[in-house]
């Protein structure tokens, strides 16, 4: 589990690709402190497993499922990436619950200045992701815990303070760039429970059976 508070910006040193499988080598410093084989590190919001490391970099495998549903496949060598180690059990919880399980990608359609902040307008590539997005709710953008400042049929807005902008890859992002999106885990579980019944298809774009919260549903699932 992660918090969405980025620890440092790393540099993608090397990309080895075989079909839809990637091996990434990423330059870093802070996230290498105490690192071990099999540790989890969030890379642009994607939970990945450390397979090797040295004093200046670490390597991770990207499987086809992750390749297809994140922006990691679009990053050339030299790209900056957001990095965060998995949360320690005794750590301070400063963001929100982030799994590192990206729901999909979104397109930045606008970047504008609002006094001391920068506002990004993001349109998910899969409109069904909007079911997990509510004003003043939490969303993860490239691994960053952010607050949704507005929504409509065209997407969502997030507002970035100068500190967050300067400490993350968002400082380099512009209209036309793609970002990884992870909805609030609480919303995803509520959505699943309310529409439980179809196990054959999964994901935010899966068809949902009719119905909703009812006394019968609560009784059938052990709530009452």
Protein Blocks (a to p, Z undefined) as FASTA:
>chain_A
ZZhiafbdcddfbacdehjaccdddddfklmgopaehiacdeehiacddfbdcfkbccdd
ddfklmmmmcklmpcghiacdddddddfkbccfbbcdehiafbdcddfbdcdehjaccdd
dddfblklmmmpcehiacdeehiacddfbdcfkbccddddfklmmmpmklmgcehiacdd
dddfklmmmmmmmmgoiakbgcjklccdeddddfklmmmnopZZ
